[in-house]
């Protein structure tokens, strides 16, 4: 099996296509400038890497998959190909036009569903749609910033901070901003904003990563009167999604090409989905409170992210509900963390709870200490100089870890 050359505009592979369909496809591709068809694999299992390597240098990569020989294996293969090589676009080819068959192929990750006998116009139309989407993404000259917030434990106030930061960026800073509720079930962002729920969630959008464009995105958005857009979380407690980490990354990359800022509200824990969000983020904010379990978990988060290769400058520690009379002093917390606290958000618990219960977020115009902290954070993100990044303390300056809280 050969590979395409770097100059190829379109690289094409086929999997289990019947002889008539493959002959027609070869004839069609011969008339497309810069198109190269590599071959027709005769099995579904374990072909993903072979396809990925063969099409690696092509500008546009397409795999035509026959769904008639073995539909179940074709679906599994499509899902694996989408997960491992999201830039390869799968086209299903089948003699069956039933809606159930088409939906199954699209859910697996197919960009197009072509009926046999394969029609020249349908192939060219599908190719044109794929190339148009690629050009649309390439037109974005400035990539927006993805900021991921994750709590060191439950109850640290991540959702409240995320939505107020997003509102400040959207309303006061006049930036095009999106808030993503990344909770797998029962997220609270839409409740806090008073927008009502959406029938579709962020993960359902990510499950359709192969079809992502601005028109599809519009069907998933909730809109707040401040100008902030929101991607909701599932409302059911038993929600199941088929979005892989690679499709989550692909979706966030698309969103960053669409918005100036994408603020991601994550649940506690470094799940595959959260790590996928962090991998696309300019900044990850670990939200903690001044209590021992929260400090301990923050230390573990920092250690784990560092082992995964994330730079210290991209990891920020946000101390929420800060009080100078708190149970743990700032010095003791910073000594345990081995780094400075990036941002302190004053304890405004009653004010925040009132905002949550009324579905009316705190206005930056009320001049509260809470609003001042959010404004400072938004200013750091929106300024051309970037954000103030906490510096890791040198080893000789402190003992590292939670033992530092207790002296010896």
C-alpha positions as CSV (number, residue, x, y, z in Angstrom):
1,X,0.0,0.0,0.0
2,X,1.5,3.4,-1.1
3,X,1.2,6.8,0.4
4,X,0.3,10.2,-1.0
5,X,2.9,12.9,-1.7
6,X,3.0,16.2,0.1
7,X,1.7,18.0,-3.0
8,X,-1.5,16.0,-3.1
9,X,-4.6,18.1,-2.6
10,X,-6.9,15.2,-1.8
11,X,-5.8,11.7,-0.6
12,X,-8.4,8.9,-0.8
13,X,-8.5,5.4,0.6
14,X,-11.3,2.9,0.4
15,X,-12.3,0.1,2.7
16,X,-14.2,-3.0,1.5
17,X,-15.8,-1.2,-1.4
18,X,-17.4,-3.5,-4.0
19,X,-15.7,-3.6,-7.3
20,X,-18.3,-1.5,-9.1
21,X,-18.2,1.3,-6.6
22,X,-14.4,1.3,-6.4
23,X,-14.2,1.5,-10.2
24,X,-16.6,4.4,-10.3
25,X,-14.8,6.2,-7.4
26,X,-11.4,5.8,-9.2
27,X,-12.9,7.2,-12.4
28,X,-14.4,10.2,-10.4
29,X,-11.1,10.9,-8.6
30,X,-9.1,10.9,-11.9
31,X,-11.0,14.0,-12.8
32,X,-10.3,15.9,-9.6
33,X,-7.1,18.0,-9.8
34,X,-4.5,17.0,-7.3
35,X,-6.5,13.9,-6.1
36,X,-4.7,10.6,-5.4
37,X,-6.5,7.3,-4.7
38,X,-4.3,4.9,-2.8
39,X,-6.2,1.6,-2.8
40,X,-9.1,-0.5,-1.5
41,X,-8.4,-2.4,1.7
42,X,-10.3,-5.7,2.0
43,X,-10.9,-5.8,5.7
44,X,-12.2,-3.5,8.5
45,X,-10.3,-4.6,11.5
46,X,-7.0,-2.8,12.5
47,X,-6.7,-0.6,9.4
48,X,-6.8,2.8,11.1
49,X,-3.0,3.3,11.4
50,X,-2.5,2.1,7.8
51,X,-5.0,4.7,6.6
52,X,-3.6,7.4,8.7
53,X,0.0,6.8,7.5
54,X,-1.1,6.5,3.9
55,X,-3.0,9.8,3.9
56,X,-0.8,11.7,6.2
57,X,0.7,14.2,3.7
58,X,-2.6,15.0,1.9
59,X,-4.2,18.4,2.4
60,X,-7.6,16.7,2.5
61,X,-8.0,13.1,3.7
62,X,-11.0,11.0,2.8
63,X,-11.8,7.4,3.5
64,X,-14.7,5.7,1.7
65,X,-16.1,2.8,3.8
66,X,-18.5,0.2,2.4
67,X,-21.2,-0.3,5.1
68,X,-22.9,-3.3,3.4
69,X,-20.4,-6.1,3.8
70,X,-20.4,-5.9,7.6
71,X,-22.2,-2.9,9.1
72,X,-21.2,-3.6,12.6
73,X,-17.5,-3.8,11.8
74,X,-17.8,-0.7,9.5
75,X,-19.3,1.3,12.4
76,X,-16.5,0.2,14.8
77,X,-13.8,1.0,12.3
78,X,-15.3,4.5,11.7
79,X,-15.4,5.2,15.4
80,X,-11.8,4.1,15.8
81,X,-10.6,6.1,12.8
82,X,-12.4,9.2,14.1
83,X,-10.8,8.8,17.5
84,X,-7.2,8.2,16.2
85,X,-7.2,10.4,13.1
86,X,-9.9,13.1,13.4
87,X,-8.6,14.9,10.3
88,X,-9.5,11.9,8.1
89,X,-13.1,12.3,6.9
90,X,-15.2,9.1,6.5
91,X,-17.7,8.7,3.7
92,X,-20.2,5.8,4.2
93,X,-21.2,4.0,1.0
94,X,-24.3,1.8,1.1
95,X,-27.2,0.5,-0.9
96,X,-29.6,1.1,2.1
97,X,-31.4,4.4,2.4
98,X,-33.3,3.7,5.7
99,X,-33.0,6.6,8.2
100,X,-31.8,4.2,10.9
101,X,-28.8,3.2,8.7
102,X,-27.9,6.8,7.9
103,X,-28.2,7.9,11.5
104,X,-26.0,5.0,12.7
105,X,-23.2,6.0,10.2
106,X,-23.4,9.7,11.1
107,X,-23.2,8.9,14.8
108,X,-20.2,6.8,14.2
109,X,-18.5,9.8,12.6
110,X,-19.2,9.7,8.9
111,X,-19.1,13.1,7.2
112,X,-21.2,11.9,4.2
113,X,-23.6,9.0,3.4
114,X,-23.5,8.0,-0.3
115,X,-26.0,5.6,-1.8
116,X,-25.1,3.0,-4.4
117,X,-24.6,3.3,-7.3
118,X,-22.2,6.0,-6.3
119,X,-23.0,9.2,-8.1
120,X,-20.4,11.6,-9.5
121,X,-22.2,14.7,-8.3
122,X,-22.6,13.4,-4.7
123,X,-18.9,12.6,-4.4
124,X,-17.9,16.0,-5.6
125,X,-20.5,17.7,-3.4
126,X,-19.2,15.9,-0.4
127,X,-15.6,16.7,-1.2
128,X,-16.6,20.4,-1.6
129,X,-18.3,20.5,1.8
130,X,-15.2,19.0,3.5
131,X,-12.8,21.4,1.8
132,X,-15.1,24.4,2.6
133,X,-15.1,23.5,6.3
134,X,-11.3,23.2,6.3
135,X,-11.0,26.6,4.6
136,X,-13.4,28.2,7.1
137,X,-11.2,27.0,10.0
138,X,-8.1,28.2,8.2
139,X,-9.5,31.7,7.7
140,X,-9.3,32.4,11.5
141,X,-6.1,34.5,11.8
142,X,-6.1,34.8,15.6
143,X,-6.9,31.9,17.8
144,X,-9.0,32.7,20.8
145,X,-8.0,31.7,24.3
146,X,-9.3,28.6,26.0
147,X,-9.3,29.0,29.8
148,X,-10.2,25.8,31.8
149,X,-11.3,26.0,35.4
150,X,-11.3,22.9,37.6
151,X,-12.0,22.6,41.3
152,X,-9.5,21.0,43.7
153,X,-12.5,19.4,45.3
154,X,-16.3,19.7,45.1
155,X,-17.8,22.9,46.4
156,X,-15.0,25.3,45.7
157,X,-17.2,27.6,43.6
158,X,-15.9,26.8,40.1
159,X,-19.1,27.4,38.2
160,X,-19.8,30.7,39.9
161,X,-16.3,32.0,39.1
162,X,-16.4,30.6,35.5
163,X,-19.7,32.3,34.6
164,X,-18.8,35.6,36.2
165,X,-15.4,35.7,34.4
166,X,-17.2,34.9,31.1
167,X,-19.8,37.6,31.7
168,X,-17.1,40.2,32.5
169,X,-15.2,39.3,29.3
170,X,-18.4,39.3,27.2
171,X,-20.2,42.4,28.6
172,X,-17.6,44.7,30.0
173,X,-14.6,43.8,27.8
174,X,-16.8,43.4,24.7
175,X,-15.2,40.2,23.7
176,X,-17.0,37.4,21.9
177,X,-17.1,34.8,24.7
178,X,-18.4,31.3,25.2
179,X,-19.0,29.4,28.5
180,X,-18.8,25.6,28.2
181,X,-20.4,23.6,31.0
182,X,-18.3,20.4,30.7
183,X,-20.0,18.5,33.5
184,X,-21.1,15.0,32.3
185,X,-24.5,15.5,34.0
186,X,-26.5,18.1,35.9
187,X,-24.2,21.1,35.4
188,X,-25.5,24.4,36.9
189,X,-24.2,27.1,34.5
190,X,-27.6,27.6,32.7
191,X,-29.4,27.6,36.1
192,X,-27.0,30.3,37.5
193,X,-27.5,32.4,34.3
194,X,-31.3,31.9,34.3
195,X,-31.3,30.9,30.6
196,X,-33.2,27.7,30.9
197,X,-31.9,24.3,29.8
198,X,-30.9,23.3,26.3
199,X,-32.0,19.9,24.9
200,X,-28.4,19.3,23.5
201,X,-25.1,19.5,25.4
202,X,-21.5,20.2,24.8
203,X,-20.7,16.5,24.6
204,X,-23.3,15.9,21.9
205,X,-21.7,18.7,19.9
206,X,-18.3,17.0,20.4
207,X,-19.8,13.8,19.2
208,X,-20.5,15.5,15.9
209,X,-17.0,16.9,15.5
210,X,-16.7,15.7,11.9
211,X,-19.7,17.9,11.0
212,X,-18.6,21.0,12.9
213,X,-19.3,24.4,11.4
214,X,-20.9,27.6,12.6
215,X,-24.4,26.6,11.4
216,X,-24.3,23.4,13.5
217,X,-22.9,25.2,16.5
218,X,-25.8,27.7,16.5
219,X,-28.2,24.8,17.1
220,X,-26.5,24.0,20.4
221,X,-26.1,27.5,21.9
222,X,-27.9,29.2,24.7
223,X,-27.7,33.0,24.7
224,X,-27.6,35.3,27.7
225,X,-28.7,39.0,27.3
226,X,-25.1,40.1,28.2
227,X,-23.9,38.7,24.8
228,X,-22.4,35.6,26.4
229,X,-23.1,32.2,24.7
230,X,-23.3,29.0,26.6
231,X,-23.0,25.3,25.7
232,X,-25.0,23.4,28.3
233,X,-24.4,20.1,30.1
234,X,-26.8,17.2,30.0
235,X,-29.8,17.5,32.3
236,X,-30.2,13.8,33.0
237,X,-28.4,12.0,35.7
238,X,-27.5,9.0,33.5
239,X,-26.4,10.8,30.4
240,X,-24.1,8.8,28.1
241,X,-21.9,10.4,25.4
242,X,-19.7,9.0,22.7
243,X,-17.2,11.8,22.5
244,X,-13.6,10.7,22.7
245,X,-10.8,12.9,24.1
246,X,-9.6,13.6,20.6
247,X,-13.0,14.9,19.5
248,X,-13.2,17.1,22.6
249,X,-9.9,18.6,21.7
250,X,-11.0,19.0,18.1
251,X,-14.2,20.7,19.2
252,X,-12.4,23.2,21.5
253,X,-10.0,24.0,18.8
254,X,-12.9,24.9,16.5
255,X,-14.5,27.0,19.3
256,X,-11.3,28.8,19.9
257,X,-11.3,29.8,16.2
258,X,-14.8,31.1,16.6
259,X,-14.6,33.0,19.9
260,X,-12.1,35.4,21.5
261,X,-12.5,33.5,24.8
262,X,-13.8,30.0,25.6
263,X,-14.2,29.5,29.4
264,X,-14.6,25.8,30.4
265,X,-16.3,24.9,33.6
266,X,-15.1,21.4,34.6
267,X,-16.1,19.1,37.5
268,X,-13.4,18.1,40.0
269,X,-10.9,15.5,38.9
270,X,-8.6,15.1,35.9
271,X,-10.8,12.9,33.7
272,X,-10.0,12.2,30.1
273,X,-12.5,14.9,29.1
274,X,-11.0,17.4,31.4
275,X,-7.4,16.6,30.3
276,X,-8.6,17.1,26.7
277,X,-9.9,20.5,27.6
278,X,-6.6,21.4,29.4
279,X,-4.6,20.3,26.4
280,X,-6.3,23.0,24.3
281,X,-6.0,25.7,27.1
282,X,-3.8,28.6,27.3
283,X,-4.4,28.6,31.1
284,X,-5.8,26.1,33.5
285,X,-7.1,27.6,36.8
286,X,-7.2,25.3,39.8
287,X,-9.8,26.7,42.1
288,X,-9.2,26.0,45.8
289,X,-10.3,27.1,49.2
290,X,-8.3,27.6,52.4
291,X,-8.8,24.1,53.9
292,X,-6.5,21.2,54.1
293,X,-8.2,18.8,51.7
294,X,-8.3,21.5,49.1
295,X,-4.7,22.4,49.5
296,X,-3.7,18.7,49.4
297,X,-5.6,18.1,46.2
298,X,-4.2,21.2,44.6
299,X,-0.7,20.0,45.3
300,X,-1.5,16.7,43.6
301,X,-3.1,18.4,40.6
302,X,0.0,20.5,40.1
303,X,2.3,17.5,40.4
304,X,0.2,15.4,38.0
305,X,-0.1,18.2,35.4
306,X,3.6,18.8,35.6
307,X,4.3,15.1,35.0
308,X,2.1,15.3,31.9
309,X,4.3,18.1,30.5
310,X,2.1,21.2,31.2
311,X,4.3,24.2,31.9
312,X,4.2,25.9,35.3
313,X,3.3,29.2,33.7
314,X,0.1,27.8,32.3
315,X,-1.1,26.5,35.7
316,X,-2.8,29.1,37.9
317,X,-4.0,28.7,41.4
318,X,-7.2,30.7,42.3
319,X,-7.9,30.9,46.0
320,X,-11.7,31.4,46.3
321,X,-13.6,32.7,49.4
322,X,-10.4,34.3,50.6
323,X,-10.2,35.9,54.0
324,X,-7.3,37.3,55.8
325,X,-8.7,35.7,59.0
326,X,-9.0,32.3,57.3
327,X,-8.0,29.0,59.0
328,X,-4.8,28.8,56.8
329,X,-2.7,31.8,56.1
330,X,-1.7,32.6,52.5
331,X,2.0,32.1,53.4
332,X,1.3,28.5,54.7
333,X,-0.7,27.7,51.6
334,X,1.9,29.0,49.2
335,X,4.6,27.2,51.1
336,X,2.6,23.9,50.7
337,X,2.0,24.5,47.0
338,X,5.6,25.5,46.2
339,X,4.3,28.5,44.2
340,X,2.4,31.8,44.6
341,X,-1.4,32.1,44.6
342,X,-2.3,33.6,41.2
343,X,-5.5,35.3,42.2
344,X,-7.5,35.8,45.5
345,X,-11.3,36.1,45.3
346,X,-12.7,37.5,48.5
347,X,-15.3,35.6,50.5
348,X,-18.6,37.0,49.2
349,X,-20.6,33.9,50.0
350,X,-24.0,35.5,50.8
351,X,-23.8,37.7,47.7
352,X,-22.9,34.8,45.5
353,X,-25.7,32.5,46.9
354,X,-28.2,35.3,46.4
355,X,-27.1,35.6,42.7
356,X,-27.4,31.8,42.3
357,X,-30.9,31.6,43.8
358,X,-32.3,34.5,41.8
359,X,-30.6,33.5,38.5
360,X,-29.2,37.0,38.3
361,X,-25.4,37.1,38.3
362,X,-23.5,39.8,40.2
363,X,-23.1,42.9,38.1
364,X,-19.6,44.3,37.9
365,X,-21.2,47.7,38.5
366,X,-21.9,47.0,42.1
367,X,-18.2,47.7,43.1
368,X,-18.0,44.7,45.4
369,X,-14.7,43.1,46.3
370,X,-15.9,39.9,44.5
371,X,-16.5,41.9,41.3
372,X,-13.2,43.7,41.6
373,X,-11.3,40.3,41.7
374,X,-13.2,39.1,38.6
375,X,-12.5,42.3,36.8
376,X,-8.8,42.0,37.6
377,X,-8.8,38.4,36.2
378,X,-10.6,39.5,33.1
379,X,-8.3,42.4,32.6
380,X,-5.2,40.1,32.8
381,X,-6.7,37.8,30.2
382,X,-7.9,40.5,27.8
383,X,-4.8,42.7,28.0
384,X,-2.2,42.4,25.2
385,X,0.4,41.7,27.8
386,X,-1.3,38.4,28.8
387,X,-1.9,37.2,32.3
388,X,0.1,37.6,35.5
389,X,1.6,34.1,35.9
390,X,2.5,32.7,39.3
391,X,6.1,31.7,39.6
392,X,7.1,28.4,41.1
393,X,9.0,28.9,44.4
394,X,12.6,27.8,44.3
395,X,13.2,24.5,46.2
396,X,15.4,26.1,48.9
397,X,12.6,28.6,49.8
398,X,10.2,26.1,51.1
399,X,9.4,22.5,52.0
400,X,7.1,21.2,49.2
401,X,3.7,19.6,49.8
402,X,1.1,19.4,52.6
403,X,3.8,18.7,55.2
404,X,4.8,22.3,54.9
405,X,1.5,23.2,56.6
406,X,2.6,21.6,59.8
407,X,6.2,22.8,60.0
408,X,8.6,19.9,60.5
